[in-house]
């Protein structure tokens, strides 16, 4: 009976360690995903500020060239529309890039390969 008890105890310990490992891996991948999300939000905030002040600069440059203020703003909007059209035209490449980044972040096996 003692052999069966020791085997049962070893199996229980193995399952307990395996469950703890699953929890740690889940926490690691969740933390990586959240950190990528926060990084993206910070980058979007910075890009928004850059685009906003670039628009002000473009408008002021057109005004300095002698265009009326309203025309300068409409030309600036035209530049932004052109950028939007280019972004929509390149959407497949952009989405593939971001999808690849997310997939590689979620399936990063470099740490697991080093442990084995």
C-alpha contacts under 8 A as a table, 3 or more apart, distances in Angstrom:
res1	aa1	res2	aa2	distance
1	X	4	X	5.27
1	X	5	X	6.21
2	X	5	X	4.94
2	X	6	X	6.09
3	X	6	X	5.17
3	X	7	X	6.16
4	X	7	X	5.08
4	X	8	X	5.98
5	X	8	X	5.03
5	X	9	X	6.08
6	X	9	X	4.97
6	X	10	X	6.14
7	X	10	X	5.08
7	X	11	X	6.18
8	X	11	X	5.16
8	X	12	X	6.18
9	X	12	X	5.05
9	X	13	X	6.18
10	X	13	X	5.08
10	X	14	X	6.09
11	X	14	X	5.02
11	X	15	X	6.19
12	X	15	X	5.19
12	X	16	X	6.10
13	X	16	X	5.01
13	X	17	X	6.13
14	X	17	X	5.22
14	X	18	X	6.12
15	X	18	X	5.00
15	X	19	X	6.13
16	X	19	X	5.21
16	X	20	X	6.28
17	X	20	X	5.10
17	X	21	X	6.15
18	X	21	X	5.04
18	X	22	X	6.25
19	X	22	X	5.07
19	X	23	X	6.29
20	X	23	X	5.07
20	X	24	X	6.25
21	X	24	X	5.12
21	X	25	X	6.15
22	X	25	X	5.15
22	X	26	X	6.10
23	X	26	X	5.11
23	X	27	X	6.17
24	X	27	X	5.09
24	X	28	X	6.11
25	X	28	X	5.01
25	X	29	X	6.20
26	X	29	X	5.31
26	X	30	X	6.03
27	X	30	X	5.11
27	X	31	X	5.98
28	X	31	X	5.17
28	X	32	X	6.22
29	X	32	X	5.05
29	X	33	X	6.15
29	X	106	X	6.32
30	X	33	X	5.09
30	X	34	X	6.14
31	X	34	X	5.16
31	X	35	X	6.02
32	X	35	X	5.09
32	X	36	X	6.21
32	X	105	X	7.35
32	X	106	X	7.78
33	X	36	X	5.18
33	X	37	X	6.24
33	X	105	X	7.46
33	X	106	X	7.22
34	X	37	X	4.95
34	X	38	X	6.16
35	X	38	X	5.10
35	X	39	X	6.02
36	X	39	X	5.00
36	X	40	X	6.07
37	X	40	X	5.08
37	X	41	X	6.26
38	X	41	X	5.04
38	X	42	X	6.24
39	X	42	X	5.20
39	X	43	X	6.18
40	X	43	X	5.04
40	X	44	X	6.07
41	X	44	X	5.05
41	X	45	X	6.24
42	X	45	X	5.13
42	X	46	X	6.33
43	X	46	X	5.11
43	X	47	X	6.05
44	X	47	X	5.04
44	X	48	X	6.00
45	X	48	X	5.12
45	X	49	X	6.44
46	X	49	X	5.19
46	X	50	X	6.28
47	X	50	X	4.96
47	X	51	X	6.06
48	X	51	X	5.20
48	X	52	X	6.05
49	X	52	X	5.06
49	X	53	X	6.19
50	X	53	X	5.43
50	X	54	X	5.90
51	X	54	X	5.03
51	X	55	X	6.07
52	X	55	X	5.23
52	X	56	X	6.52
53	X	56	X	4.92
53	X	57	X	6.16
54	X	57	X	4.95
54	X	58	X	6.10
55	X	58	X	5.10
55	X	59	X	6.10
55	X	76	X	6.33
56	X	59	X	5.15
56	X	60	X	6.14
57	X	60	X	5.09
57	X	61	X	6.08
58	X	61	X	5.03
58	X	62	X	6.30
58	X	72	X	7.97
58	X	76	X	6.41
59	X	62	X	5.20
59	X	63	X	6.19
59	X	69	X	7.70
59	X	72	X	5.14
59	X	73	X	5.63
59	X	75	X	7.80
59	X	76	X	6.01
60	X	63	X	4.93
60	X	64	X	6.03
60	X	72	X	7.57
61	X	64	X	5.01
61	X	65	X	6.32
62	X	65	X	5.03
62	X	66	X	6.77
62	X	67	X	5.87
62	X	72	X	5.25
63	X	66	X	5.29
63	X	67	X	4.98
63	X	68	X	6.16
63	X	69	X	5.83
63	X	72	X	5.98
64	X	67	X	7.24
67	X	71	X	6.36
67	X	72	X	6.16
68	X	71	X	5.34
68	X	72	X	6.26
69	X	72	X	5.14
69	X	73	X	6.36
70	X	73	X	5.18
70	X	74	X	6.30
71	X	74	X	5.07
71	X	75	X	6.13
72	X	75	X	5.15
72	X	76	X	6.18
73	X	76	X	5.01
73	X	77	X	6.22
74	X	77	X	4.97
74	X	78	X	6.16
75	X	78	X	4.83
75	X	79	X	6.32
76	X	79	X	5.04
76	X	80	X	6.41
77	X	80	X	5.02
77	X	81	X	6.14
78	X	81	X	4.95
78	X	82	X	6.12
79	X	82	X	5.05
79	X	83	X	6.32
80	X	83	X	5.01
80	X	84	X	6.16
81	X	84	X	4.90
81	X	85	X	6.15
82	X	85	X	5.13
82	X	86	X	6.22
83	X	86	X	5.09
83	X	87	X	6.12
84	X	87	X	5.04
84	X	88	X	6.18
85	X	88	X	5.09
85	X	89	X	6.08
86	X	89	X	4.99
86	X	90	X	6.22
87	X	90	X	5.15
87	X	91	X	5.93
88	X	91	X	4.99
89	X	92	X	7.91
90	X	93	X	5.68
90	X	94	X	6.33
91	X	94	X	5.00
91	X	95	X	5.91
92	X	95	X	5.23
92	X	96	X	6.03
93	X	96	X	5.14
93	X	97	X	6.15
94	X	97	X	5.13
94	X	98	X	6.40
95	X	98	X	5.19
95	X	99	X	5.90
96	X	99	X	5.03
96	X	100	X	5.94
97	X	100	X	5.22
97	X	101	X	6.27
98	X	101	X	4.98
98	X	102	X	6.21
99	X	102	X	5.18
99	X	103	X	6.07
100	X	103	X	5.09
100	X	104	X	6.00
101	X	104	X	5.21
101	X	105	X	6.08
102	X	105	X	5.03
102	X	106	X	6.14
103	X	106	X	5.19
103	X	107	X	6.03
104	X	107	X	5.19
104	X	108	X	5.60
105	X	108	X	5.46
108	X	111	X	7.48
109	X	112	X	5.17
109	X	113	X	6.04
110	X	113	X	5.22
110	X	114	X	6.34
111	X	114	X	5.25
111	X	115	X	6.38
112	X	115	X	5.18
112	X	116	X	6.43
113	X	116	X	5.33
